[in-house]
């Protein structure tokens, strides 16, 4: 019985296999059938008729080679510009540090010079030296008096002795003990007399700024011009001397400023202008010119070729 059942099953399998193959058809038919079914599906999915082989994606690349190269060039240019900006920023920072260092050094030097001048002014004000006039009427420091020894009697003037002509100016130019302005001017004068012209200019200008109404302002402005002239700065000297004369023509050293203005113009190679300065000196002041200045004037006019 078992053998009969197995034979029946084998026969059924043998009969069913050709039937299934016959129902499915040849491979070509099966492929055609699948393609038709796929087109039907594509027709429902891609309503607008999008080609089925693309499956909704384009084969064109997102960017062409030329656009990529252009973007790369632009990035390179931007990187170069950024590098230039960073370099310039570093250079500007270095320059700023250099300027700040120079300003700090200059401020320190100015403060040190001002402190030195203030200390000297205070020292001079504490013990101002007596002033006398030289032959030109310019105040100078009087030499210390010799102290007589114990066994030597002090010299006494005879009754017939008369004071010399310079004795009166010496009394008039004696510095009051409580006049710090006089001491400040004397400090600038001593610096000019010693040949320290730049320091003398700074000291005299500090005096002028501190005591603008002092009677020595005309002296100080004139000495500033002479210091510039003596330090081979004739143009600056001419400006300072002309300003002193015009701003205070009644000042005690206004005639001197006119004379030394002519000297400055000679150094600048302008003899005609120097002759005008000498002529104005004589026209404005005439017989009021100091004797020493009056004695220098003829030679100065001859040197300039004045008529």
KACORZI-V257321 format. One record per residue. N is the residue number from 1. RES is the residue in one small letter. SS is DSSP state (hx for helix, st for strand, lp for the rest). PHI is phi in degrees with one decimal (* if undefined). OMEGA is omega in radians with two decimals (none if undefined). Layout:
N/RES/SS/PHI/OMEGA  N/RES/SS/PHI/OMEGA
This chain:
1/x/lp/*/3.10  2/x/hx/-61.4/-3.14  3/x/hx/-66.2/3.13  4/x/hx/-67.8/3.13  5/x/hx/-64.2/-3.13  6/x/hx/-63.1/-3.14  7/x/hx/-67.2/3.13  8/x/hx/-65.8/3.12  9/x/hx/-62.7/3.13  10/x/hx/-62.4/3.13  11/x/hx/-67.1/3.12  12/x/hx/-62.9/3.12  13/x/hx/-62.0/-3.12  14/x/hx/-65.4/-3.12  15/x/hx/-76.4/-3.05  16/x/hx/-74.7/-3.08  17/x/hx/-62.0/3.09  18/x/hx/-62.9/-3.13  19/x/hx/-67.0/3.11  20/x/hx/-63.3/3.13  21/x/hx/-62.6/-3.13  22/x/hx/-69.4/3.13  23/x/hx/-67.3/-3.12  24/x/hx/-74.8/3.12  25/x/lp/87.8/-3.14  26/x/lp/-76.6/3.11  27/x/hx/-58.3/3.14  28/x/hx/-62.0/3.12  29/x/hx/-65.2/3.13  30/x/hx/-64.3/3.13  31/x/hx/-65.7/3.12  32/x/hx/-60.9/-3.12  33/x/hx/-66.1/3.13  34/x/hx/-65.0/3.14  35/x/hx/-65.2/3.10  36/x/hx/-62.0/3.13  37/x/hx/-62.8/-3.14  38/x/hx/-65.6/3.10  39/x/hx/-65.4/3.09  40/x/hx/-62.9/3.12  41/x/hx/-65.4/3.12  42/x/hx/-63.0/3.10  43/x/hx/-62.6/3.10  44/x/hx/-80.2/-3.11  45/x/hx/-77.7/-3.12  46/x/lp/-98.2/-3.06  47/x/lp/-65.9/-3.07  48/x/lp/-83.3/3.09  49/x/lp/82.3/3.09  50/x/lp/-60.8/3.14  51/x/lp/-54.8/-3.08  52/x/hx/-70.8/-3.04  53/x/hx/-72.6/3.11  54/x/hx/-85.5/-3.13  55/x/lp/56.3/3.12  56/x/lp/86.9/-3.13  57/x/lp/-118.3/3.12  58/x/lp/-92.3/3.13  59/x/lp/-81.9/-3.14  60/x/lp/-66.1/-3.14  61/x/lp/-68.3/-3.13  62/x/lp/-65.8/3.12  63/x/lp/-146.0/3.11  64/x/lp/-83.0/-3.13  65/x/hx/-66.2/3.14  66/x/hx/-67.4/3.12  67/x/hx/-66.3/3.10  68/x/hx/-64.0/3.12  69/x/hx/-64.6/3.12  70/x/hx/-63.1/3.12  71/x/hx/-64.0/3.12  72/x/hx/-63.5/3.11  73/x/hx/-64.6/3.13  74/x/hx/-63.7/3.10  75/x/hx/-63.4/3.12  76/x/hx/-64.1/3.11  77/x/hx/-63.7/3.11  78/x/hx/-63.2/3.11  79/x/hx/-62.9/3.12  80/x/hx/-65.0/3.11  81/x/hx/-64.3/3.10  82/x/hx/-62.7/3.11  83/x/hx/-64.2/3.10  84/x/hx/-63.6/3.14  85/x/hx/-63.0/3.11  86/x/hx/-63.6/3.13  87/x/hx/-65.1/3.11  88/x/hx/-63.1/3.11  89/x/hx/-64.2/3.11  90/x/hx/-65.4/3.12  91/x/hx/-64.7/3.11  92/x/hx/-63.5/3.09  93/x/hx/-62.4/3.12  94/x/hx/-65.3/3.11  95/x/hx/-62.8/3.14  96/x/hx/-61.6/3.12  97/x/hx/-64.0/3.12  98/x/hx/-63.6/3.13  99/x/hx/-64.4/3.13  100/x/hx/-62.2/3.10  101/x/hx/-64.4/3.14  102/x/hx/-64.9/3.13  103/x/hx/-64.5/3.12  104/x/hx/-63.1/3.12  105/x/hx/-65.0/3.13  106/x/hx/-64.6/3.12  107/x/hx/-63.3/3.13  108/x/hx/-64.3/3.12  109/x/hx/-64.9/3.14  110/x/hx/-63.1/-3.14  111/x/hx/-64.0/3.13  112/x/hx/-66.1/3.13  113/x/hx/-66.1/3.11  114/x/hx/-64.1/3.12  115/x/hx/-63.3/3.11  116/x/hx/-64.5/3.13  117/x/hx/-64.0/3.12  118/x/hx/-62.5/3.12  119/x/hx/-64.6/3.13  120/x/hx/-65.8/3.11  121/x/hx/-63.9/3.11  122/x/hx/-63.2/3.11  123/x/hx/-64.0/3.13  124/x/hx/-68.1/3.13  125/x/hx/-68.1/-3.13  126/x/hx/-69.1/-3.14  127/x/lp/-142.1/-3.10  128/x/lp/-69.7/3.13  129/x/lp/-75.7/3.08  130/x/lp/-67.7/-3.12  131/x/st/-114.5/3.01  132/x/st/-128.5/-3.12  133/x/st/-102.0/3.03  134/x/lp/-84.5/-3.08  135/x/lp/-65.3/3.13  136/x/lp/-90.5/-3.12  137/x/lp/85.3/-3.14  138/x/lp/-85.2/-3.10  139/x/st/-70.4/3.08  140/x/st/-133.0/-3.14  141/x/st/-76.6/-3.14  142/x/lp/-72.8/3.11  143/x/lp/-67.7/3.14  144/x/lp/-66.3/3.12  145/x/lp/-76.8/3.13  146/x/lp/-76.4/3.12  147/x/lp/-84.4/-3.12  148/x/lp/-67.5/3.13  149/x/lp/-75.8/-3.07  150/x/lp/-65.5/-3.07  151/x/lp/-93.2/-3.09  152/x/lp/-106.1/3.13  153/x/lp/-69.9/-3.13  154/x/lp/-72.8/-3.11  155/x/lp/-73.7/3.13  156/x/lp/-118.2/3.14  157/x/lp/-70.5/3.10  158/x/lp/-73.4/-3.12  159/x/lp/-61.4/-3.09  160/x/lp/-81.6/-3.10  161/x/lp/-69.2/3.13  162/x/lp/-117.8/3.13  163/x/lp/-66.6/3.10  164/x/lp/-71.9/-3.13  165/x/hx/-59.1/-3.11  166/x/hx/-81.2/-3.10  167/x/hx/-70.4/-3.13  168/x/hx/-66.8/3.07  169/x/hx/-60.4/-3.13  170/x/hx/-62.4/3.11  171/x/hx/-66.7/-3.11  172/x/hx/-70.9/-3.07  173/x/lp/-96.1/3.11  174/x/lp/-63.0/-3.07  175/x/lp/-79.8/3.07  176/x/lp/-63.0/-3.09  177/x/lp/-68.0/-3.09  178/x/lp/-107.0/-3.14  179/x/lp/-112.6/3.13  180/x/hx/-67.3/3.10  181/x/hx/-63.3/3.10  182/x/hx/-61.9/3.13  183/x/hx/-67.3/3.13  184/x/hx/-65.5/3.08  185/x/hx/-63.9/-3.13  186/x/hx/-60.9/3.11  187/x/hx/-62.8/3.10  188/x/hx/-63.6/3.12  189/x/hx/-63.0/3.14  190/x/hx/-63.5/3.11  191/x/hx/-65.9/3.09  192/x/hx/-64.7/-3.13  193/x/hx/-63.7/3.13  194/x/lp/-82.1/3.13  195/x/lp/88.3/3.09  196/x/lp/-89.2/-2.95  197/x/hx/-69.2/-3.13  198/x/hx/-63.3/3.10  199/x/hx/-68.4/3.10  200/x/hx/-63.7/3.12  201/x/hx/-61.1/3.14  202/x/hx/-62.5/-3.12  203/x/hx/-66.7/-3.12  204/x/hx/-67.1/3.11  205/x/hx/-68.3/3.05  206/x/hx/-64.8/3.09  207/x/hx/-62.9/-3.12  208/x/hx/-63.6/3.13  209/x/hx/-68.1/-3.09  210/x/hx/-80.9/-3.08  211/x/lp/-131.3/-3.06  212/x/lp/-67.4/-3.12  213/x/lp/-101.4/-3.09  214/x/lp/-72.5/-3.12  215/x/lp/-67.0/-3.14  216/x/lp/-85.4/-3.12  217/x/hx/-61.4/3.10  218/x/hx/-62.8/3.09  219/x/hx/-61.6/-3.05  220/x/hx/-65.8/3.12  221/x/hx/-63.0/3.10  222/x/hx/-64.6/3.12  223/x/hx/-67.7/3.05  224/x/hx/-60.7/3.11  225/x/hx/-62.7/3.13  226/x/hx/-67.5/3.09  227/x/hx/-64.9/3.08  228/x/hx/-64.4/3.11  229/x/hx/-66.4/3.14  230/x/hx/-68.3/3.11  231/x/lp/-93.4/3.04  232/x/lp/63.0/3.05  233/x/lp/-127.1/-2.99  234/x/hx/-65.0/-3.12  235/x/hx/-66.7/3.09  236/x/hx/-63.7/3.11  237/x/hx/-64.3/3.14  238/x/hx/-61.2/3.13  239/x/hx/-64.3/-3.12  240/x/hx/-65.6/-3.11  241/x/hx/-68.9/3.12  242/x/hx/-65.1/3.11  243/x/hx/-64.5/3.13  244/x/hx/-63.9/-3.14  245/x/hx/-67.9/-3.07  246/x/hx/-73.6/-3.10  247/x/hx/-75.0/-3.10  248/x/lp/-146.3/-3.08  249/x/lp/-65.1/3.10  250/x/lp/-93.1/3.11  251/x/lp/-64.8/-3.07  252/x/lp/-67.3/-3.14  253/x/lp/-112.9/3.05  254/x/hx/-64.2/3.08  255/x/hx/-61.2/3.12  256/x/hx/-61.5/3.14  257/x/hx/-63.5/3.08  258/x/hx/-65.0/-3.14  259/x/hx/-62.6/-3.11  260/x/hx/-73.9/2.95  261/x/hx/-63.0/3.06  262/x/hx/-61.3/3.09  263/x/hx/-62.8/3.11  264/x/hx/-65.1/3.13  265/x/hx/-65.9/3.06  266/x/hx/-64.2/3.11  267/x/hx/-67.2/3.09  268/x/lp/-84.0/3.13  269/x/lp/75.4/-3.13  270/x/lp/-126.7/-3.09  271/x/hx/-63.8/-3.14  272/x/hx/-64.2/3.10  273/x/hx/-68.1/3.08  274/x/hx/-63.2/3.10  275/x/hx/-62.6/3.10  276/x/hx/-65.6/3.11  277/x/hx/-65.2/3.13  278/x/hx/-65.6/3.14  279/x/hx/-65.5/3.11  280/x/hx/-66.9/3.08  281/x/hx/-60.0/-3.14  282/x/hx/-70.9/-3.09  283/x/hx/-68.4/-3.04  284/x/hx/-81.7/-2.98  285/x/hx/-107.0/3.05  286/x/hx/51.2/-3.09  287/x/hx/-76.3/3.12  288/x/hx/-84.8/-3.13  289/x/lp/-70.8/3.11  290/x/lp/-59.5/-3.05  291/x/hx/-61.1/-3.11  292/x/hx/-64.3/3.13  293/x/hx/-67.4/3.11  294/x/hx/-64.4/3.12  295/x/hx/-73.5/3.12  296/x/hx/-82.7/-3.00  297/x/hx/-64.6/-3.13  298/x/hx/-59.5/-3.14  299/x/hx/-65.7/3.13  300/x/hx/-66.2/3.13  301/x/hx/-68.4/3.10  302/x/hx/-66.0/3.13  303/x/hx/-64.4/3.13  304/x/hx/-81.7/-3.12  305/x/lp/76.2/-3.12  306/x/lp/-74.9/-3.13  307/x/lp/-82.5/none
